[in-house]
Amino acid sequence: MEIVERYWRWPDGSVGASVWECSQNGAEAPPPRAGAVEISAAEHDAGVAALAAARAEWVGGLVAEEASTALLDCTALILAGVPEATARRMSGCLDLEVEINV
């Protein structure tokens, strides 16, 4: 049995890999989805790395936005008269190493 591995770039720019076991009776691997372009293993690996980096950047932005929102919420709670420790718990601001001056 032969193992066939091919790498693809899809029309949306993402990459993927396909692995088939082809029997010795001459069967071939099925064709890729419409619009796929065959690429090298190195191009596939670079594409996977680029997508992972883009995802990490996106997640980092979400984390920063969440921290900023938590700080604003905490400050608003304190201004409303809630004790700081309680405001931090309510807003999720516990892990933020910031001094809240109101």
Phi and psi in degrees as GROMACS dihedral restraints (atoms count N, CA, C in turn):
[ dihedral_restraints ]
;  ai    aj    ak    al  type     phi  dphi    fc
    3     4     5     6     1  -105.6    20    10
    4     5     6     7     1   135.9    20    10
    6     7     8     9     1   -96.4    20    10
    7     8     9    10     1   124.8    20    10
    9    10    11    12     1  -114.2    20    10
   10    11    12    13     1   124.0    20    10
   12    13    14    15     1  -122.2    20    10
   13    14    15    16     1   128.3    20    10
   15    16    17    18     1  -131.8    20    10
   16    17    18    19     1   152.7    20    10
   18    19    20    21     1  -118.7    20    10
   19    20    21    22     1   143.5    20    10
   21    22    23    24     1  -133.9    20    10
   22    23    24    25     1   149.7    20    10
   24    25    26    27     1  -113.1    20    10
   25    26    27    28     1   124.5    20    10
   27    28    29    30     1   -86.3    20    10
   28    29    30    31     1   163.0    20    10
   30    31    32    33     1   -56.6    20    10
   31    32    33    34     1   -26.8    20    10
   33    34    35    36     1   -83.2    20    10
   34    35    36    37     1     1.6    20    10
   36    37    38    39     1    96.0    20    10
   37    38    39    40     1   -12.6    20    10
   39    40    41    42     1   -74.6    20    10
   40    41    42    43     1   164.5    20    10
   42    43    44    45     1  -122.7    20    10
   43    44    45    46     1   159.6    20    10
   45    46    47    48     1  -157.1    20    10
   46    47    48    49     1   167.6    20    10
   48    49    50    51     1  -127.8    20    10
   49    50    51    52     1   148.1    20    10
   51    52    53    54     1  -129.4    20    10
   52    53    54    55     1   135.4    20    10
   54    55    56    57     1  -126.0    20    10
   55    56    57    58     1   131.1    20    10
   57    58    59    60     1  -129.1    20    10
   58    59    60    61     1   150.6    20    10
   60    61    62    63     1  -104.1    20    10
   61    62    63    64     1   114.6    20    10
   63    64    65    66     1  -102.4    20    10
   64    65    66    67     1   129.3    20    10
   66    67    68    69     1   -73.4    20    10
   67    68    69    70     1   168.6    20    10
   69    70    71    72     1   -77.9    20    10
   70    71    72    73     1    -0.1    20    10
   72    73    74    75     1   -83.0    20    10
   73    74    75    76     1    13.4    20    10
   75    76    77    78     1    93.1    20    10
   76    77    78    79     1     3.9    20    10
   78    79    80    81     1   -66.3    20    10
   79    80    81    82     1   141.9    20    10
   81    82    83    84     1  -111.0    20    10
   82    83    84    85     1   161.4    20    10
   84    85    86    87     1   -64.5    20    10
   85    86    87    88     1   144.1    20    10
   87    88    89    90     1   -67.3    20    10
   88    89    90    91     1   156.7    20    10
   90    91    92    93     1   -70.2    20    10
   91    92    93    94     1   158.7    20    10
   93    94    95    96     1   -74.8    20    10
   94    95    96    97     1   173.8    20    10
   96    97    98    99     1   -61.1    20    10
   97    98    99   100     1   158.8    20    10
   99   100   101   102     1   -59.5    20    10
  100   101   102   103     1   135.5    20    10
  102   103   104   105     1    89.4    20    10
  103   104   105   106     1    -6.2    20    10
  105   106   107   108     1   -76.1    20    10
  106   107   108   109     1   143.9    20    10
  108   109   110   111     1  -119.1    20    10
  109   110   111   112     1   129.6    20    10
  111   112   113   114     1   -72.4    20    10
  112   113   114   115     1   136.0    20    10
  114   115   116   117     1  -129.8    20    10
  115   116   117   118     1   170.4    20    10
  117   118   119   120     1   -79.8    20    10
  118   119   120   121     1   165.4    20    10
  120   121   122   123     1   -61.3    20    10
  121   122   123   124     1   -37.7    20    10
  123   124   125   126     1   -65.1    20    10
  124   125   126   127     1   -41.1    20    10
  126   127   128   129     1   -65.0    20    10
  127   128   129   130     1   -39.9    20    10
  129   130   131   132     1   -60.4    20    10
  130   131   132   133     1   -49.4    20    10
  132   133   134   135     1   -61.3    20    10
  133   134   135   136     1   -39.8    20    10
  135   136   137   138     1   -66.2    20    10
  136   137   138   139     1   -39.0    20    10
  138   139   140   141     1   -64.9    20    10
  139   140   141   142     1   -42.2    20    10
  141   142   143   144     1   -62.9    20    10
  142   143   144   145     1   -43.3    20    10
  144   145   146   147     1   -63.3    20    10
  145   146   147   148     1   -41.3    20    10
  147   148   149   150     1   -64.9    20    10
  148   149   150   151     1   -41.6    20    10
  150   151   152   153     1   -66.2    20    10
  151   152   153   154     1   -38.6    20    10
  153   154   155   156     1   -65.0    20    10
  154   155   156   157     1   -40.5    20    10
  156   157   158   159     1   -65.9    20    10
  157   158   159   160     1   -41.5    20    10
  159   160   161   162     1   -64.6    20    10
  160   161   162   163     1   -39.4    20    10
  162   163   164   165     1   -66.0    20    10
  163   164   165   166     1   -42.8    20    10
  165   166   167   168     1   -61.6    20    10
  166   167   168   169     1   -40.4    20    10
  168   169   170   171     1   -64.8    20    10
  169   170   171   172     1   -42.7    20    10
  171   172   173   174     1   -61.6    20    10
  172   173   174   175     1   -47.3    20    10
  174   175   176   177     1   -62.7    20    10
  175   176   177   178     1   -40.5    20    10
  177   178   179   180     1   -59.0    20    10
  178   179   180   181     1   -39.8    20    10
  180   181   182   183     1   -64.6    20    10
  181   182   183   184     1   -40.1    20    10
  183   184   185   186     1   -64.3    20    10
  184   185   186   187     1   -42.0    20    10
  186   187   188   189     1   -63.8    20    10
  187   188   189   190     1   -43.2    20    10
  189   190   191   192     1   -64.2    20    10
  190   191   192   193     1   -41.6    20    10
  192   193   194   195     1   -64.8    20    10
  193   194   195   196     1   -41.0    20    10
  195   196   197   198     1   -63.8    20    10
  196   197   198   199     1   -41.2    20    10
  198   199   200   201     1   -64.8    20    10
  199   200   201   202     1   -41.2    20    10
  201   202   203   204     1   -64.1    20    10
  202   203   204   205     1   -43.2    20    10
  204   205   206   207     1   -64.2    20    10
  205   206   207   208     1   -41.5    20    10
  207   208   209   210     1   -61.9    20    10
  208   209   210   211     1   -41.3    20    10
  210   211   212   213     1   -65.2    20    10
  211   212   213   214     1   -43.2    20    10
  213   214   215   216     1   -62.8    20    10
  214   215   216   217     1   -43.3    20    10
  216   217   218   219     1   -62.6    20    10
  217   218   219   220     1   -43.4    20    10
  219   220   221   222     1   -61.7    20    10
  220   221   222   223     1   -45.8    20    10
  222   223   224   225     1   -61.5    20    10
  223   224   225   226     1   -42.4    20    10
  225   226   227   228     1   -63.3    20    10
  226   227   228   229     1   -40.0    20    10
  228   229   230   231     1   -64.9    20    10
  229   230   231   232     1   -42.1    20    10
  231   232   233   234     1   -64.0    20    10
  232   233   234   235     1   -42.8    20    10
  234   235   236   237     1   -63.3    20    10
  235   236   237   238     1   -26.2    20    10
  237   238   239   240     1   -83.2    20    10
  238   239   240   241     1    -1.0    20    10
  240   241   242   243     1   102.0    20    10
  241   242   243   244     1     4.5    20    10
  243   244   245   246     1   -79.1    20    10
  244   245   246   247     1   134.4    20    10
  246   247   248   249     1   -57.6    20    10
  247   248   249   250     1   146.3    20    10
  249   250   251   252     1   -55.5    20    10
  250   251   252   253     1   -45.7    20    10
  252   253   254   255     1   -59.9    20    10
  253   254   255   256     1   -41.6    20    10
  255   256   257   258     1   -69.0    20    10
  256   257   258   259     1   -42.6    20    10
  258   259   260   261     1   -60.6    20    10
  259   260   261   262     1   -40.4    20    10
  261   262   263   264     1   -63.4    20    10
  262   263   264   265     1   -43.5    20    10
  264   265   266   267     1   -64.3    20    10
  265   266   267   268     1   -44.8    20    10
  267   268   269   270     1   -64.6    20    10
  268   269   270   271     1   -35.2    20    10
  270   271   272   273     1   -92.7    20    10
  271   272   273   274     1    -9.6    20    10
  273   274   275   276     1    79.4    20    10
  274   275   276   277     1    22.1    20    10
  276   277   278   279     1   -93.5    20    10
  277   278   279   280     1    16.2    20    10
  279   280   281   282     1   -63.5    20    10
  280   281   282   283     1   -41.6    20    10
  282   283   284   285     1   -86.0    20    10
  283   284   285   286     1    -7.6    20    10
  285   286   287   288     1   -77.5    20    10
  286   287   288   289     1   125.8    20    10
  288   289   290   291     1   -89.1    20    10
  289   290   291   292     1    67.7    20    10
  291   292   293   294     1  -130.7    20    10
  292   293   294   295     1   150.5    20    10
  294   295   296   297     1   -96.0    20    10
  295   296   297   298     1   128.0    20    10
  297   298   299   300     1   -98.9    20    10
  298   299   300   301     1   114.7    20    10
  300   301   302   303     1  -110.0    20    10
  301   302   303   304     1   114.4    20    10
